[in-house]
Amino acid sequence: MTPREKGNAATRALMGAEQSERLANAASSDTFGADIAGYAVDHVFGDI
């Protein structure tokens, strides 16, 4: 399982499916803040 997959699973458990999907979409987008959202999912939530 990749860090992104682990992070998505953790955010789903902590925040619920809707908020987790929003964060995952933000992390995979090309918009402002996407890199920070990706860092949060991969490293903060992915390492829990």
Helices and strands as residue ranges (DSSP letters): H 3-15, H 17-27, H 34-39, I 40-45
